[in-house]
Amino acid sequence: MSSLFDLTGRTALITGSARGIGFSLARGLAQAGARVIINGTREETVAPAVATLKSEGFDILGRAFDVTNETDVAAAFKAWDDAEVAIDILINNAGIQFRKPLVELGLADWQRVIDTNLTSAFIVGKEAARRMIARGNGGKVINIGSLTSEGARPTVGAYTAAKGGIKMLTRAMSAEWGPFDIQANAIGPGYILTDMNKPLIDDARFDAWVKSSNPSQRWGKPDELAGTAVYLASAASSYVNGQIIFVDGGWLSVL
Ligand SMILES: NC(=O)c1ccc[n+]([C@@H]2O[C@H](COP(=O)([O-])OP(=O)(O)OC[C@H]3O[C@@H](n4cnc5c(N)ncnc54)[C@H](OP(=O)(O)O)[C@@H]3O)[C@@H](O)[C@H]2O)c1
């Protein structure tokens, strides 16, 4: 059974994996046997994450680039081509949050949130998928959605539009890339304890609301997403395509 989930011999690129959820997914996939490429915005964030996972005995590479910059993304893939690093698994995880009511939100901030949370998955996804298709060995794309892939809350309109888009982009990827044995799926995390949520974790009313709104009655931990990521990255999910799996403590299942 364990061989179904074995990622030995696979290389995974996880965007935004210098910290938070992406870092936990990196450790999880490495524990399952994958070589993992860590990414973040800056070398100063990527290098320590690479060093930490290497010190735990894993096979780790790193590269800082901005996932919204098509030229930088293309340069990263070209460098991996030149080094004969073939990416079998892509997790589009990089994301940002920005809270402001829609009537006060400027176009530049709207665009920045859409670019980082949605357009990046298209930019990085097509570079990875082109190569997976050319190699002919199939592949895995995992996009990180959110509870806001399904429902909205005030002050996060651009993020909600982006994460709703992630759900449908995942389906578009499965429609186009499924014939090449590439499975594209998404994970929808609930409220997870990361830097992104620091202002919410520190807000006693919000903290109480989170704990009372999901059957698990607590925040999720980043490493609680790793099992679903390993499943979607492995042969165990070879006939699962275009789905979004919510890892939310049961949040979306209750009224
Ligand atoms: N936390 C939650 O409750 C939650 C819930 C649902 C969905 N999500 C989603 O899960 C993903 C990870 O969230 P998180 O909470 O782990 O966030 P986080 O702790 O703020 O970490 C975000 C990571 O993304 C990287 N990043 C941001 N913009 C980037 C860019 N333009 N190019 C490359 N890397 C970039 C950051 O790089 P640096 O380290 O260099 O800054 C960092 O490593 C996001 O897509 C988020 O929307 C989170």
The ligand as an ORCA input file, in Angstrom:
! r2SCAN-3c Opt
* xyz 0 1
  N      -3.181     30.304      6.073
  C      -4.439     29.994      5.769
  O      -5.334     29.939      6.639
  C      -4.815     29.709      4.344
  C      -6.127     29.296      4.106
  C      -6.507     29.004      2.797
  C      -5.594     29.131      1.785
  N      -4.328     29.551      2.046
  C      -3.409     29.649      0.927
  O      -2.279     28.849      1.177
  C      -1.153     29.425      0.499
  C      -0.023     29.629      1.488
  O      -0.489     30.495      2.520
  P       0.309     30.712      3.891
  O      -0.712     30.981      4.928
  O       1.300     29.647      4.088
  O       1.049     32.091      3.570
  P       2.390     32.724      4.180
  O       2.710     32.113      5.500
  O       2.168     34.201      4.116
  O       3.534     32.293      3.137
  C       3.409     32.690      1.815
  C       4.579     32.187      0.997
  O       4.332     32.596     -0.378
  C       5.488     33.273     -0.856
  N       5.101     34.282     -1.852
  C       4.232     35.310     -1.719
  N       4.179     36.010     -2.865
  C       5.041     35.419     -3.726
  C       5.464     35.693     -5.049
  N       4.969     36.741     -5.742
  N       6.386     34.879     -5.619
  C       6.895     33.824     -4.942
  N       6.548     33.513     -3.688
  C       5.629     34.313     -3.089
  C       6.142     33.895      0.371
  O       7.494     34.117      0.078
  P       8.503     34.869      1.139
  O       8.720     33.871      2.238
  O       9.727     35.116      0.341
  O       7.795     36.103      1.586
  C       5.903     32.784      1.419
  O       6.930     31.804      1.332
  C      -1.665     30.698     -0.163
  O      -2.036     30.442     -1.494
  C      -2.886     31.030      0.674
  O      -3.803     31.825     -0.042
  C      -3.917     29.850      3.303
*
